[in-house]
Amino acid sequence: MGSKTYSPIARTQIARLKRDLDALIVRCESTTAGTEAQSDLFQYAHVRLSGFLEQSLLWSGRAIIHRRAVVEAQRYGLSHIDRYRRNPNADAIFNFVNRFNSERDPSSGPVAMRLLVR
C-alpha cells in the first residue's frame, strides 16, 4: 500500500471507530439510569474507549511511517508498531509517541496525554 493512500485509510478507520464508540455511548445514555444493564454498558464503553485510543495511535503511527519513510524504513517502523498491539500501558504509549518526536514532552501535550501522566 503506497504512502499516498495510507493516510486516508487511517482517517477512515479512526472515524469508523469513533462512530461506533459514539453510538455505544448513546445506547448507554438511553438505557434506564441506575440499572445493572446501564452499568454493564458503560463498562463495555470504557473497554471500547481504551481500544479506540490504542487503535487510533496505531493507525496514526502507520500513516506517519508510510508518509515519511522509504520502503526499508517502513518495514522497520511497522515492525515496532506490531510490538504495541497488546494492551499498552502508559509508558508504552509514551515511548510509541516519542518514537515520532523525541523532543516531545508528554506532560505538555494534548489533554489525553496529560491525563495518562497522572
C-alpha positions as CSV (number, residue, x, y, z in Angstrom):
1,M,0.0,0.0,0.0
2,G,1.5,3.3,-1.1
3,S,2.2,6.2,1.2
4,K,-0.3,8.4,-0.6
5,T,-3.2,6.0,0.2
6,Y,-2.4,5.1,3.8
7,S,-3.3,8.4,5.5
8,P,-6.9,8.4,4.1
9,I,-7.3,4.8,5.2
10,A,-6.1,5.7,8.7
11,R,-8.6,8.6,8.9
12,T,-11.4,6.4,7.7
13,Q,-10.6,3.7,10.2
14,I,-10.3,6.2,13.1
15,A,-13.6,7.8,12.0
16,R,-15.3,4.4,11.9
17,L,-14.1,3.6,15.4
18,K,-15.3,6.9,16.7
19,R,-18.7,6.5,15.2
20,D,-19.0,3.0,16.8
21,L,-18.0,4.4,20.1
22,D,-20.4,7.4,19.9
23,A,-23.3,5.0,19.0
24,L,-22.4,2.9,22.0
25,I,-22.4,5.9,24.3
26,V,-25.8,7.0,23.0
27,R,-27.1,3.5,23.8
28,C,-25.6,3.7,27.3
29,E,-27.3,7.0,28.0
30,S,-30.6,5.9,26.6
31,T,-30.7,2.8,28.9
32,T,-32.7,3.3,32.2
33,A,-30.5,5.2,34.6
34,G,-29.1,3.3,37.6
35,T,-29.8,-0.2,36.3
36,E,-27.3,-3.0,36.1
37,A,-27.7,-3.0,32.3
38,Q,-26.6,0.6,32.1
39,S,-23.7,-0.1,34.4
40,D,-22.6,-3.1,32.2
41,L,-23.0,-0.9,29.0
42,F,-20.8,1.8,30.5
43,Q,-18.1,-0.7,31.5
44,Y,-18.2,-2.1,28.0
45,A,-17.9,1.5,26.6
46,H,-14.9,2.0,28.8
47,V,-13.2,-1.0,27.3
48,R,-14.1,0.2,23.8
49,L,-12.7,3.7,24.6
50,S,-9.4,2.1,25.5
51,G,-9.4,0.1,22.3
52,F,-10.3,3.3,20.3
53,L,-7.3,5.1,21.8
54,E,-4.9,2.2,21.1
55,Q,-6.1,1.6,17.6
56,S,-6.1,5.4,16.8
57,L,-2.5,5.6,17.9
58,L,-1.6,2.5,15.8
59,W,-3.4,3.8,12.7
60,S,-1.8,7.2,13.1
61,G,1.6,5.7,13.5
62,R,1.2,3.6,10.4
63,A,0.1,6.6,8.4
64,I,3.1,8.6,9.6
65,I,5.5,5.8,8.8
66,H,4.0,5.3,5.3
67,R,4.2,9.0,4.6
68,R,7.7,9.7,5.9
69,A,9.7,6.6,5.3
70,V,11.3,4.8,2.4
71,V,10.3,1.1,1.9
72,E,13.1,-0.3,4.0
73,A,12.5,2.1,6.9
74,Q,8.7,1.4,6.6
75,R,9.3,-2.3,7.3
76,Y,11.4,-1.5,10.3
77,G,8.9,1.1,11.6
78,L,5.9,-1.2,11.1
79,S,7.7,-4.0,13.0
80,H,7.9,-1.7,16.0
81,I,4.2,-0.9,15.7
82,D,3.4,-4.6,15.9
83,R,5.1,-4.7,19.4
84,Y,2.5,-2.2,20.7
85,R,-0.6,-4.3,19.8
86,R,-1.2,-5.9,23.2
87,N,-2.8,-3.6,25.7
88,P,-0.1,-1.0,26.1
89,N,0.4,0.8,29.4
90,A,1.1,4.5,29.7
91,D,4.9,4.0,29.4
92,A,4.5,2.0,26.2
93,I,2.2,4.7,24.7
94,F,4.7,7.5,25.6
95,N,7.5,5.5,24.1
96,F,5.4,5.0,20.9
97,V,4.6,8.7,20.6
98,N,8.2,9.7,21.3
99,R,9.5,7.5,18.5
100,F,7.9,10.0,16.2
101,N,9.2,13.1,18.0
102,S,11.9,12.5,20.6
103,E,11.7,16.2,21.8
104,R,8.1,15.9,22.8
105,D,7.3,16.4,26.5
106,P,4.2,14.3,27.2
107,S,3.2,16.4,30.2
108,S,2.8,19.4,27.8
109,G,0.9,17.5,25.1
110,P,-2.8,17.1,24.4
111,V,-5.3,16.6,27.2
112,A,-5.4,12.8,26.7
113,M,-1.6,12.6,27.0
114,R,-1.6,14.8,30.2
115,L,-4.3,12.5,31.7
116,L,-2.1,9.5,31.2
117,V,0.8,11.2,33.1
118,R,-1.2,11.3,36.3
